[in-house]
Amino acid sequence: MTRLPLTSSGQKLRRVCALLGIVCLVTLAGCQTPPGTIFLAQPDDPYWPAPPEPPRIRYLGSIGSDQDLKPARSFLENVGKSLFGSKPAQQMLSPYAVCTDGGDRLFVADSNAQVVHVFNLATREYQQWAPPDSDGALGRFSQPTGVAYDPAGRLIVADSVQGDLVVFDQQGKYLGRMGGEQLSRPAGIAVDPERGRLFVADVTAHQVVVMTLGGQPIRRLGTRGTELGEFNFPTNVAVDPSGRLYVSDTLNFRVQQFDADLKPVRQIGRGGNLPGYFAQPKGLGVDSEGHLYVIDAHFEAVQVFDSQGQLLMTFGEEGRGRGQFWLPAGICVDSNNRIWIADTYNRRVQVFDYLGEDKP
């Protein structure tokens, strides 16, 4: 086919189109999105206790999916988003337990999704960890209900229905299982790094199992009962900076405290609906000053006690907003006194900051 020569108007149109193409490319090249602020403070963020008392707990934000990491997006990623839309968010289903690596990584045991979500707040990367299947691909837990990070840089996960503990290295490589001979229904777990001990709440055995960090048995605490040192479906454990052990003795509606030699010292709380009482105590956490944080899943709140068992304050209430909960379960207080709470039925982890006694 013979190509006809362009008219002057046609040549002008081609030059305009070429110029527009260059402008579009330059514009798109500048469409790189920088990382956003993960926890963006708002003027009306809630504090506790209410005025005129000085604030001690401050709401920071929440994480419910990989998109809440607000990662940077490159030029090509923005083009792909414009052409094909956003990728589906990797959302939590039933976050149940939570811990950090002492730095910028958050680990969330998602019981019904049967994975551990890994959020890196520094690099904005998201991963899922689970034991491999028979083909070596990413498999699933039976029901992950507890997570703890040990001094060797390993993540230990309680796999409740399987009845053992699953271990990963710091890159997420599956290292194996341990504790299956000692455990029946493990739930909450805690590491005592100074003494090299691992504590596991064994729910249906009505005991706390004490192991080495390598999974070797040391001793078993308790039997079923209501006396001090006895348990009725214990679900969670925590260790304070002095080596004291706290146990959520859930169906005895109390928390028990043991000294560093694992002798029972006192019970904290009892069944009831007043401040300092419990209906369903679950997750436990301890801050750097030795304050004990107890989640009550039924009251949708967190109660804070001193090491002598005296109630200091409460925060939270039922709901879906900031600082509100719907059947919360797990809690972790990190080395920076940030408080991470698995807000299970709201499908998120909420984050708070303990301001300390000497801060305004």
N, C-alpha and C positions, 0 to 999 in steps of 0.2 A: 504494500500500500504506500502510495506517495504521500510523504508528510508535507503539509502545507506550511509555508513560512509564517511565523508569528507576526501578527500585526503589532503596531507600537503599543496598543492598549493591552494586548496579550503579554508582551514583554514586561510591561509595568506590573501586571498581575502576578507573573512569576516572581519578579523581584520582591514584591510585597509579601508573597507567601514564604519565600526563602527567609526574608527578614523576620517574619512572624515566627518561623520555626526556630531561628536562632534565639529569639527572645524567650520562647517557651522553654527551650532547653536550659537557658541560663536561669530562668525562674525556677524550674524544677530542681536544678542542681542546688539551688539555695534552699530547697524545701527539706532540709535535714532537721529532724526534730531532736532537740537536746533532751536529756533525761529530766523528768519532772521531780518535784519534791514529793517524797512518799508520804510523809506525815506533815501536812500543811496546816499550821495552826490557824484557828478561827477565833475572832474576838469573843464569841459566845461559847467556846469550848467549856465543858463542865469541870468543876473542881469539887473536891471533898476535903473536909466537912464544909457545910454551908456557912456563910458569914453569920456572925462576926468572927467565928473561929478562923485562925490562920490556915490556909490550904496546905494539905499534906499529899493529896493524890490529884494528879492532873491527867485528863484525857489527852492522848496523843493522836490516835487514829485507828484504822483497822485495815486488815488484809483479808480479802476473800478469794482472790484469783491471781494468776500471774500478771494480769494487766495492772494490778495495783502496785506493782514494782515500778511502773512508769518508766520503762527503758527508753533509751534513745532510739530513734529510727533513722536509717540511712536513706539516701536518695532513692535507691532501688526499692527499699521496703515501702517507702511512701508511694512510689509509682504503683507497686503491686497492690497496695491498699486501695488506691484510687481506681484501679482497673478491676480488682477481684473482690474488694471488701476486706474487712478485718478477719483475722483468724479467730475461730471460736476460743473463748477464754477457757483456761484450765481452772475450773472452779472447785472449791471444796464442797464435799457432800455432807459429811458428818465429822467435823474436826473434834477430836476427843482428848488428845494429849498434845503437849507442846514443850519444846525445849530449844535452847540455842547452843552454839558451839563455843560460847564465851566471847564471840566476835560478832560478825555481821550475818551469820546464817541462822535462819529460823527453820526448825523441823516440826512438822505437824502430822501427827498420826491421825489418819482419816479412816475411822473404823468401817464405814459402809463402802467407801471407795476402795478399801483394802490396799492402800498405798501410804507412803510417807511423802508429803509435799515438802520440797526444799526450796526456800526463798533466800536468795543472796541479796541482801540490801545494799551491798557495796557495788557489785558488778551488774545487778539487776537481772541475774540469770535465774531461771526456774527449772527444776528437775522433779522427777518422781523416782523414788527408790522403793524397791520391793525385791524379794528373793526371786531368782530366775526360775523359769519353768523348765520342763524336761528338755527343751530344745536350746536352753541357754538364753532365751529372750526374757524381757521383763515380765515377771509373773505377778502374783498377788499374794498378800498375806491372807490368813484366814480371818483375823479380826485384830488389827493393831490397836492396843489400848494404853500403851505406855512408851515413853521415849526418854532416853538419858544419854548424855555425851560424857565420855570418860577422859581421864588425863592423857591417855595414849592416842587421842584423836579418833576414837571409834564411836559410832552411833549404835546404841543397843535398843532394840525394839521388843516390847512384850507382845507376842502373838498369842492372844488369849485362847482361842478355840484350838489352835495347834498345841498349846500347852508348853511353849518353850520361848527362848529369847533368840532373836535374829541379830547378827552382828555385821556391820559394814565398816570399811575403812573410811578415812576422811574424804576420799574421792567418790564414795558410793559403791565401791567394789564389795560384792557379797563375800563375807569371810566364813559364814557357816552359822550353825545353830548351837545353843548350849542350854543346859538346865533342864532338859526334857525329863531326866530321871528324878528331879527334885520337885517339879512343879505340876500342879493340876489345872489351875485356871489363873494364870498370872494377869495382873492388871497394872497398877502403877508401879514404877521403878524409880530408884534414886541412887546416886553414886556418892559415896563418902571418899573424896579424893585423898584426904590426909591419911586415912587408915586403909586405903585400898579395899573398901568393902562395897558390895552391891546389895541393895535391899529390894526385895520383890514382894508386893502384896499378893498373896495367893488366896484368892477370894473364897473358893469353895473348901479349901483346907482350913480356913479360919486361922491363918498363920501369916507371919512375915518370915520369908526365907532369906537368910544372910549368906552371901557367897563371896568368894574372891572375885576380882574383876575378870579372871579367866574362867569363871563359872563353877569353881570347885566349892562344894558346900562347907559352910563354917558352922552354922547352927540354925535352929528354927525357933522362932519366938511365938509363944502363946498356944492356946487351944480354944475350943469354942466355949464361950461363957460370958458373964457380965462383970466379973471381978476385974480389978486392975491387972493388966498384963494378959487378959483374955480378950478374944475378939468375936464379933458376929458379922461376918462378911466384910472384912477390911478391903478397901479399894485403892487407897493411895498412900504414898509415903513421901517424906521430905527429910533432909538433913540440914541442920543449921551450921553456922561457922564454928561452933564449939563441938560439933560431933553429936549433938543431941538428935534423936530420931523422933519424928512425928508420924502418927498413923491415923488415917481416917477410918475409924471403927464405925462403919456406916450404919449398920442396923442396930448398933447400940447408941446411935445418935450422939456421938462424941468424937473427940480427937484425943489420942493418948500420947503422952510424952515419955520418952526413955532417955536416960543419960548416955554418955559416950560409951559406957561399959554395958549398955543395953539392959539396964535395970529399970523397971517401970517407976516413974516419978509421980505423975499426976494425970488426971483426966481433965480435959478442957471442954466445957459445955455439957449439955444433956438435952434430952428430947423436949421440945417446946417451941413456941412461936414468938418468944421475946428476944430482944438483943442478947447475944451471948449464948443462945440456945440453938439447936439444930433440928432440921427435919430430914435432910439428906446431904450430910457432909461428903464432899468428894475431893477435888483437887487441893493440893497443899503447896505452898511456896514460902520461902524464907528470904528476907532481904539482908543486906550487909550489916544491919544493926540488930539482927536477930528477931525481927518482928515476924510473926506467923500469919499467913494469909490463908483463909479457909473458904473455899467455894461451897455454897449451899445451893444445889441444883433446884431444890423445891422453892426456896425463897428468892431465887434469881439475884443473888447478891454475894458480896465478898465481905467477910468479917475479919478484922485485923486484931491480933492479940499480942501482948508482950510475952516474954519467955516464961513468966510466972502464971500465964493463963488468964491475965486480966484483959477484958475487952477494951480496945482503944477506940475503934471506930468501925463503921461499915460504909460500903459504897456500892452503887448499882441498884437496879430495880428491874421489874419485868417490862419488856418492850423490845423494839427494833431500832431505837435511836442510839445516839452516842451515849456510852455508859449504861446502856440497858442490855439485858440478857434474856435469852430464851433457852433454858436448860443448859447452862454452862457446865463444863466438866473439868478440864485440865487447866493448870496454871503453872507458870514458870517466872521466877524473878531472876533476871540476869545480873551480871557483875556491875552493870551501870544502874542498877535499881529500876530498870524498866520492867513492867509487869505485863506479861503476855497471857491472855486468857482465851481458851478455846470456847467460843460462844456457839455451842453445837448446833442448835436448831436455827440460828441466824446464819449459819454457814460461813463463819468468819472467825478471825482471831482479832480481838481488840487489844490495844496497847495503851498502857498508862505509865505514868512516871511518878515514882515516890520522891517527893521533894526534900525529905529529910526534916529533922527537928529544928535545924538552925537556919532554914531557908524561909524567906517571907512567903 
